[in-house]
Amino acid sequence: MNKDSVRTQTQFWTRTIKRTEYKGAAAIEIKQEWEDKDSIVYIVHSFSDAITMQPLYHKTWWKVQTSRNASEKKVSETVVDFTNKTVVYNGKALSHSDTARQTKAIWAGYQSSLEKYFLNWHLDLETFPLLPYKNGVTFLIPFYDPGTASNYQSVAYTVTGSEKLTGFNDQTIDCWLLVHESKGNKEVFWISKKTKEVLKLEQQFGKMYRYKIKLGFSA
């Protein structure tokens, strides 16, 4: 959508975070559910080391359209177990012998992360609050998006300044601006200076815009 157009393709993302154990080690467990117009379309279940946030386990379940205008949706599931060093895609364990384009790319992405320290790019909203913010600093974050064809990469995010964000009940929130740019893509995150929470994302790719807004709730 354009920046000032009517909002379309709205989704609600629910993320729950708790301290737990994974195979006897202290861990952070994060669950995500994404709701589309009529159903849940995406579920993620992740475990990360409680001290380093290095991924231990990552499972994704997708329900996506078979084509842009199709009403039919296809379910896909991927499980990456970093402890056992396995990747399972739609019930099939992947290996070097895979030749299908999709599975070969997923396996190659996983292989690129081996023997390295990295963070789960799918948990970026949980990673950014951990950063030591300072005006003008650039963070090179070692990211890998488990279960996808995306390879391990060092991604630059720069604190470009500060800005006041108007929140619920017209409260004014002082935020850091965290910016990431790549070819044809620009992302700006508003990070609360007080709580370190990610409150807003504005992403521009070409003439299209995408937003993430943290919603308030009452207990």
Contacts in CASP RR format, 6 or more apart in sequence:
PFRMAT RR
TARGET T0000
AUTHOR 0000-0000-0000
METHOD contacts of the structure
MODEL  1
MNKDSVRTQTQFWTRTIKRTEYKGAAAIEIKQEWEDKDSIVYIVHSFSDA
ITMQPLYHKTWWKVQTSRNASEKKVSETVVDFTNKTVVYNGKALSHSDTA
RQTKAIWAGYQSSLEKYFLNWHLDLETFPLLPYKNGVTFLIPFYDPGTAS
NYQSVAYTVTGSEKLTGFNDQTIDCWLLVHESKGNKEVFWISKKTKEVLK
LEQQFGKMYRYKIKLGFSA
1 7 0 8 1.000
1 8 0 8 1.000
1 9 0 8 1.000
1 208 0 8 1.000
1 209 0 8 1.000
1 210 0 8 1.000
2 207 0 8 1.000
2 208 0 8 1.000
2 209 0 8 1.000
3 204 0 8 1.000
3 209 0 8 1.000
7 211 0 8 1.000
10 37 0 8 1.000
11 34 0 8 1.000
11 35 0 8 1.000
11 36 0 8 1.000
11 41 0 8 1.000
12 34 0 8 1.000
12 35 0 8 1.000
12 215 0 8 1.000
13 32 0 8 1.000
13 33 0 8 1.000
13 34 0 8 1.000
13 35 0 8 1.000
13 212 0 8 1.000
14 32 0 8 1.000
14 33 0 8 1.000
14 34 0 8 1.000
14 35 0 8 1.000
15 30 0 8 1.000
15 31 0 8 1.000
15 32 0 8 1.000
15 125 0 8 1.000
15 126 0 8 1.000
16 30 0 8 1.000
16 31 0 8 1.000
17 28 0 8 1.000
17 29 0 8 1.000
17 30 0 8 1.000
17 126 0 8 1.000
18 28 0 8 1.000
18 29 0 8 1.000
19 26 0 8 1.000
19 27 0 8 1.000
19 28 0 8 1.000
19 29 0 8 1.000
19 50 0 8 1.000
20 27 0 8 1.000
20 28 0 8 1.000
20 29 0 8 1.000
20 47 0 8 1.000
21 27 0 8 1.000
22 29 0 8 1.000
22 47 0 8 1.000
22 56 0 8 1.000
22 57 0 8 1.000
22 83 0 8 1.000
23 56 0 8 1.000
23 83 0 8 1.000
25 49 0 8 1.000
25 50 0 8 1.000
25 56 0 8 1.000
26 49 0 8 1.000
26 50 0 8 1.000
26 51 0 8 1.000
27 47 0 8 1.000
27 48 0 8 1.000
27 49 0 8 1.000
27 50 0 8 1.000
27 56 0 8 1.000
28 47 0 8 1.000
28 48 0 8 1.000
28 49 0 8 1.000
28 50 0 8 1.000
28 53 0 8 1.000
28 126 0 8 1.000
29 45 0 8 1.000
29 46 0 8 1.000
29 47 0 8 1.000
30 44 0 8 1.000
30 45 0 8 1.000
30 46 0 8 1.000
30 47 0 8 1.000
30 48 0 8 1.000
30 123 0 8 1.000
30 126 0 8 1.000
31 43 0 8 1.000
31 44 0 8 1.000
31 45 0 8 1.000
31 46 0 8 1.000
32 42 0 8 1.000
32 43 0 8 1.000
32 44 0 8 1.000
32 46 0 8 1.000
33 40 0 8 1.000
33 42 0 8 1.000
33 43 0 8 1.000
34 40 0 8 1.000
34 41 0 8 1.000
34 42 0 8 1.000
34 43 0 8 1.000
35 41 0 8 1.000
39 63 0 8 1.000
40 63 0 8 1.000
41 62 0 8 1.000
41 63 0 8 1.000
41 64 0 8 1.000
41 73 0 8 1.000
42 60 0 8 1.000
42 61 0 8 1.000
42 62 0 8 1.000
42 63 0 8 1.000
43 60 0 8 1.000
43 61 0 8 1.000
44 58 0 8 1.000
44 59 0 8 1.000
44 60 0 8 1.000
44 61 0 8 1.000
44 122 0 8 1.000
45 57 0 8 1.000
45 58 0 8 1.000
45 59 0 8 1.000
46 55 0 8 1.000
46 57 0 8 1.000
46 58 0 8 1.000
46 59 0 8 1.000
46 120 0 8 1.000
46 122 0 8 1.000
46 123 0 8 1.000
47 55 0 8 1.000
47 56 0 8 1.000
47 57 0 8 1.000
47 58 0 8 1.000
48 54 0 8 1.000
48 55 0 8 1.000
48 56 0 8 1.000
48 120 0 8 1.000
48 123 0 8 1.000
49 55 0 8 1.000
49 56 0 8 1.000
52 117 0 8 1.000
53 119 0 8 1.000
53 120 0 8 1.000
53 123 0 8 1.000
53 127 0 8 1.000
53 130 0 8 1.000
54 82 0 8 1.000
54 117 0 8 1.000
54 118 0 8 1.000
54 119 0 8 1.000
55 80 0 8 1.000
55 82 0 8 1.000
55 118 0 8 1.000
55 119 0 8 1.000
55 120 0 8 1.000
55 144 0 8 1.000
55 146 0 8 1.000
56 82 0 8 1.000
56 83 0 8 1.000
57 79 0 8 1.000
57 80 0 8 1.000
57 81 0 8 1.000
57 82 0 8 1.000
57 83 0 8 1.000
58 79 0 8 1.000
58 80 0 8 1.000
58 82 0 8 1.000
58 120 0 8 1.000
58 122 0 8 1.000
58 146 0 8 1.000
58 147 0 8 1.000
59 77 0 8 1.000
59 78 0 8 1.000
59 79 0 8 1.000
59 80 0 8 1.000
60 77 0 8 1.000
60 78 0 8 1.000
60 122 0 8 1.000
60 146 0 8 1.000
60 147 0 8 1.000
61 75 0 8 1.000
61 76 0 8 1.000
61 77 0 8 1.000
62 75 0 8 1.000
62 76 0 8 1.000
62 77 0 8 1.000
63 73 0 8 1.000
63 74 0 8 1.000
63 75 0 8 1.000
64 73 0 8 1.000
64 74 0 8 1.000
64 76 0 8 1.000
65 71 0 8 1.000
65 72 0 8 1.000
65 73 0 8 1.000
65 74 0 8 1.000
66 72 0 8 1.000
66 73 0 8 1.000
66 74 0 8 1.000
76 89 0 8 1.000
76 90 0 8 1.000
77 89 0 8 1.000
77 90 0 8 1.000
77 91 0 8 1.000
78 87 0 8 1.000
78 88 0 8 1.000
78 89 0 8 1.000
78 90 0 8 1.000
78 106 0 8 1.000
78 146 0 8 1.000
78 147 0 8 1.000
78 148 0 8 1.000
79 86 0 8 1.000
79 87 0 8 1.000
79 88 0 8 1.000
80 86 0 8 1.000
80 87 0 8 1.000
80 110 0 8 1.000
80 146 0 8 1.000
80 147 0 8 1.000
81 87 0 8 1.000
81 88 0 8 1.000
82 146 0 8 1.000
85 114 0 8 1.000
86 93 0 8 1.000
87 93 0 8 1.000
87 94 0 8 1.000
87 106 0 8 1.000
87 107 0 8 1.000
87 110 0 8 1.000
87 147 0 8 1.000
88 94 0 8 1.000
89 102 0 8 1.000
89 103 0 8 1.000
89 106 0 8 1.000
89 147 0 8 1.000
92 103 0 8 1.000
94 103 0 8 1.000
94 106 0 8 1.000
94 107 0 8 1.000
94 110 0 8 1.000
95 107 0 8 1.000
96 107 0 8 1.000
98 104 0 8 1.000
98 107 0 8 1.000
102 149 0 8 1.000
105 149 0 8 1.000
106 147 0 8 1.000
106 148 0 8 1.000
106 149 0 8 1.000
108 149 0 8 1.000
108 151 0 8 1.000
109 144 0 8 1.000
109 147 0 8 1.000
109 148 0 8 1.000
109 149 0 8 1.000
109 150 0 8 1.000
109 151 0 8 1.000
109 152 0 8 1.000
110 146 0 8 1.000
110 147 0 8 1.000
112 144 0 8 1.000
112 151 0 8 1.000
112 152 0 8 1.000
113 144 0 8 1.000
113 146 0 8 1.000
113 151 0 8 1.000
113 152 0 8 1.000
116 142 0 8 1.000
116 152 0 8 1.000
117 142 0 8 1.000
118 142 0 8 1.000
118 143 0 8 1.000
118 144 0 8 1.000
118 152 0 8 1.000
119 127 0 8 1.000
119 141 0 8 1.000
119 142 0 8 1.000
119 143 0 8 1.000
119 144 0 8 1.000
120 127 0 8 1.000
120 143 0 8 1.000
120 144 0 8 1.000
120 145 0 8 1.000
120 146 0 8 1.000
121 143 0 8 1.000
121 144 0 8 1.000
121 145 0 8 1.000
121 150 0 8 1.000
121 155 0 8 1.000
122 145 0 8 1.000
122 146 0 8 1.000
124 143 0 8 1.000
125 198 0 8 1.000
125 212 0 8 1.000
127 141 0 8 1.000
128 157 0 8 1.000
128 178 0 8 1.000
128 189 0 8 1.000
128 191 0 8 1.000
128 196 0 8 1.000
128 198 0 8 1.000
129 191 0 8 1.000
129 195 0 8 1.000
129 196 0 8 1.000
129 197 0 8 1.000
129 198 0 8 1.000
130 196 0 8 1.000
131 139 0 8 1.000
131 157 0 8 1.000
131 178 0 8 1.000
131 196 0 8 1.000
133 159 0 8 1.000
133 176 0 8 1.000
133 178 0 8 1.000
133 191 0 8 1.000
133 193 0 8 1.000
133 196 0 8 1.000
134 159 0 8 1.000
135 159 0 8 1.000
135 161 0 8 1.000
135 162 0 8 1.000
136 158 0 8 1.000
136 159 0 8 1.000
136 160 0 8 1.000
136 161 0 8 1.000
137 158 0 8 1.000
137 159 0 8 1.000
138 156 0 8 1.000
138 157 0 8 1.000
138 158 0 8 1.000
138 159 0 8 1.000
139 156 0 8 1.000
139 157 0 8 1.000
139 158 0 8 1.000
139 159 0 8 1.000
140 154 0 8 1.000
140 155 0 8 1.000
140 156 0 8 1.000
141 154 0 8 1.000
141 155 0 8 1.000
141 156 0 8 1.000
141 157 0 8 1.000
142 152 0 8 1.000
142 153 0 8 1.000
142 154 0 8 1.000
142 155 0 8 1.000
143 152 0 8 1.000
143 153 0 8 1.000
143 154 0 8 1.000
143 155 0 8 1.000
144 150 0 8 1.000
144 151 0 8 1.000
144 152 0 8 1.000
144 153 0 8 1.000
155 180 0 8 1.000
156 180 0 8 1.000
157 178 0 8 1.000
157 179 0 8 1.000
157 180 0 8 1.000
157 189 0 8 1.000
158 178 0 8 1.000
158 179 0 8 1.000
158 180 0 8 1.000
159 176 0 8 1.000
159 177 0 8 1.000
159 178 0 8 1.000
159 179 0 8 1.000
160 177 0 8 1.000
160 178 0 8 1.000
160 179 0 8 1.000
161 176 0 8 1.000
161 177 0 8 1.000
162 174 0 8 1.000
162 175 0 8 1.000
162 176 0 8 1.000
162 177 0 8 1.000
162 193 0 8 1.000
163 175 0 8 1.000
163 177 0 8 1.000
163 190 0 8 1.000
164 172 0 8 1.000
164 173 0 8 1.000
164 174 0 8 1.000
164 175 0 8 1.000
165 172 0 8 1.000
165 173 0 8 1.000
165 175 0 8 1.000
165 190 0 8 1.000
165 199 0 8 1.000
165 200 0 8 1.000
166 172 0 8 1.000
166 173 0 8 1.000
167 173 0 8 1.000
167 199 0 8 1.000
168 216 0 8 1.000
173 192 0 8 1.000
173 194 0 8 1.000
173 199 0 8 1.000
174 192 0 8 1.000
174 193 0 8 1.000
174 194 0 8 1.000
175 190 0 8 1.000
175 191 0 8 1.000
175 192 0 8 1.000
175 193 0 8 1.000
175 199 0 8 1.000
175 200 0 8 1.000
176 190 0 8 1.000
176 191 0 8 1.000
176 193 0 8 1.000
177 188 0 8 1.000
177 189 0 8 1.000
177 190 0 8 1.000
177 191 0 8 1.000
178 188 0 8 1.000
178 189 0 8 1.000
178 191 0 8 1.000
179 186 0 8 1.000
179 187 0 8 1.000
179 188 0 8 1.000
179 189 0 8 1.000
180 186 0 8 1.000
180 187 0 8 1.000
180 189 0 8 1.000
181 187 0 8 1.000
184 205 0 8 1.000
184 206 0 8 1.000
185 203 0 8 1.000
185 204 0 8 1.000
185 205 0 8 1.000
185 206 0 8 1.000
186 203 0 8 1.000
186 204 0 8 1.000
186 205 0 8 1.000
187 201 0 8 1.000
187 202 0 8 1.000
187 203 0 8 1.000
187 204 0 8 1.000
188 201 0 8 1.000
188 202 0 8 1.000
188 203 0 8 1.000
189 198 0 8 1.000
189 200 0 8 1.000
189 201 0 8 1.000
190 198 0 8 1.000
190 199 0 8 1.000
190 200 0 8 1.000
190 201 0 8 1.000
191 197 0 8 1.000
191 198 0 8 1.000
191 199 0 8 1.000
192 199 0 8 1.000
197 214 0 8 1.000
198 212 0 8 1.000
198 214 0 8 1.000
199 213 0 8 1.000
199 214 0 8 1.000
200 211 0 8 1.000
200 212 0 8 1.000
200 213 0 8 1.000
200 214 0 8 1.000
201 210 0 8 1.000
201 211 0 8 1.000
201 212 0 8 1.000
202 209 0 8 1.000
202 210 0 8 1.000
202 211 0 8 1.000
203 209 0 8 1.000
203 210 0 8 1.000
203 211 0 8 1.000
203 212 0 8 1.000
END
